[in-house]
Structure formats: C-alpha cells, structure tokens
C-alpha cells in the first residue's frame, strides 16, 4: 500500500513539473502527444517497443487530457484486458499463450506509469505491472529468481537469471534507466544467456523499487549488490561486467573507478558525466522533442526535488569532472552514444574518453540518445555492439 503522503508528493511533483515546463519550452499539446505516441508505436521504437499499433490507437482514443491519471487509466485498461486473457488461457492449460499475454499486459501497465509515478493512477499502474510481471515469470521456462538484499534498513530488489550450463557463470549487472525498469532488462536477457552469461537486473537509484534517491555516494547500493552476488556459488565473481543505460551510465562510470578491482568491464551507454549536470545544458535539454513527454517530472523525481531551481542546483555536485573521478584509473570501459543526442551531451562521452584509463568508444554520427537511429535501433546496438563486447571482456565470445 502506498502511503498517503507519497500520493500527495506525487501530486505536488506534477504541479511543479507543469510549472517548470512552462519556464523551459512549450510541452506537446494533447493532439501532438497522441500523434507522436502513435508514430512511435507504428515504428516499434522506444518507449513503445513491443506495444501494438492497434492497441495504442485504442488507448489514445480514451485520453482526453494531459492529466497523468487519464494517461494511466487508458493504458491500464489495455493491460487489464490482456491480464484477463492470460488468466483464462492459464486456466485452460494454454501456457504459451498465457505467458505471452501476461508479458503484453505488463508492457501496457508499465507504459501506463511512464515516465514516472507522479499520480495515484500511475502508482497503481506500476504496482500492477510488478504483479503481472511476476505472473509472467511464474510461467517462463527459464528460471528467473527475484532477489531481495537487505540494505540500510530497506532492501535492494533485483532479478537473477543464470544459465543452466557452464557454472559458475560470468555475469553482467544491468542497471535500468531514468524511465525504464529492471523488468525490461531481464526480459531481454536472452542475448546474454545464449552466450553463457548470467544477468542480474537492478533499478537505477531514484527509480522503481530502488531504496534510495540519487545523491553523491549512491553507487554504494550497487557495491552492496556485488557483495551479495559474490556469495552465490553459481556465479563467477571474478568475471563481472556492469552495464549502464542512459542515466544509469553515470553509475556504471563511477563503478568503473570505485569497483575497478573486481570488474572485467563496464558499459556506459549515453551516461551523464559532467556537462549534463550544468544548468545551461538542462535548460536546453529539458525542452527536447526527442523525449516523449514529462522529462522534467522524471528527472526531478530521481533527485527527490520538485522545483526547477532546486533541480538545477542539485545536479552539479554529481559531476565526475568536478570531483575528480574521471582522472582516476578505471576498469576497461566501452562508451556508446550518438552525436545528435539531445538528452545527454556527446561532450560527456568525449570527456570520459580523454581522461583516466584508456577506453573504447562506439559513436553513431547519425545517432540520437543511446546512439539510436533509423539504421541502428536500440535492439541492434544492444545485440551487435554491447553484448559482444561484454562477452569478450569476460571470455565468453563466440
């Protein structure tokens, strides 16, 4: 049960986000948002990957305002339908169909809370998405374990998937992004499992079920997870890679330094390093049309702040240039992004590349955030660039 004060805070964040957006750049109108959302569903691109075009059209027809609860209700209604289908199919012994529909239900409930749980309806949608995802895992052929690690009076929640052969297995720790969650990470873990690599998927601090907000020193949560994983006999604690996507690339870059001795490698894909945290960049980037909507709301939530002034003041102390971290030796690192990223400046990749230990980089000259473009989709970058690099670092290359 979500505490009443959390719902009040969510409402306050929505109001503050609306005010901040008015100070930065005009948000998409309702008609513009609907058109862009449908376009992304038609092209099967982020953040609508896996959502069906006809289902998207149906959901959008139910949305009559920009209020977050209207958004949550529309997408949740599609998720509810798939969940009901899955339950009926499971009762009839149709396991494969039930599993597919539970997964589809999770996708719609997850998008119902996107990009941040800043209203009661979005909070409920997120809770339901977690429950439906557990239904999906329950029927999934491969064993995926929900892990709970005690941490500072709370708990770190993650998903662990280990290959059946080749144990103790090397493993990758994936950290989800600002608006994705660990469920997305583990759901696409087949690419690693096929290479004999285990996966431990975690939410980024400040998001999902993570027990702490973003702050200096928050990488300690991931160090605690590494401590725990080192105790698992089916895992090879001497062959570990960290993968950070978008915002979580920042934590991967920090861990490359702080956990250098026990990491074989680190992937920093579109991660904030220095310039991202400057007020000058944020004032420009918060108005990007590359992001679907509510970017300020999502970015403010991970800090636990609500006003634009507090948000702009909070970020600079996380700079890895200001605190000197980029100058220090690091684990082998792969940097990935696109030259045309309007969310995280390509300058942050450059400054990391030219400081500290030698690193590798893959940059798409035509790419936007994360390096994605019409030619290079998220899936293609992951499967053809990231996964092979990780496999080489831990000795499981084909």
MOCOR-V803492 format. One record per helix or strand of 2 or more residues. SS is the DSSP state (A for helix, B for strand). FROM is the first residue (numbers start at 0). TO is the last residue. If there is no record, write none. Layout:
# MOCOR-V803492
ss=<SS & SS>
from=<FROM & FROM>
to=<TO & TO>
This chain:
# MOCOR-V803492
ss=<A & A & A & A & A & A & B & B & B & A & A & B & A & B & A & A & B & A & A & A & A & A & B & A & B & A & A>
from=<3 & 29 & 52 & 67 & 94 & 119 & 143 & 153 & 168 & 181 & 189 & 197 & 219 & 234 & 245 & 259 & 264 & 274 & 278 & 294 & 307 & 324 & 332 & 345 & 359 & 368 & 377>
to=<23 & 42 & 60 & 90 & 111 & 138 & 150 & 160 & 174 & 186 & 192 & 201 & 228 & 244 & 257 & 261 & 268 & 276 & 284 & 302 & 317 & 326 & 337 & 352 & 363 & 370 & 392>
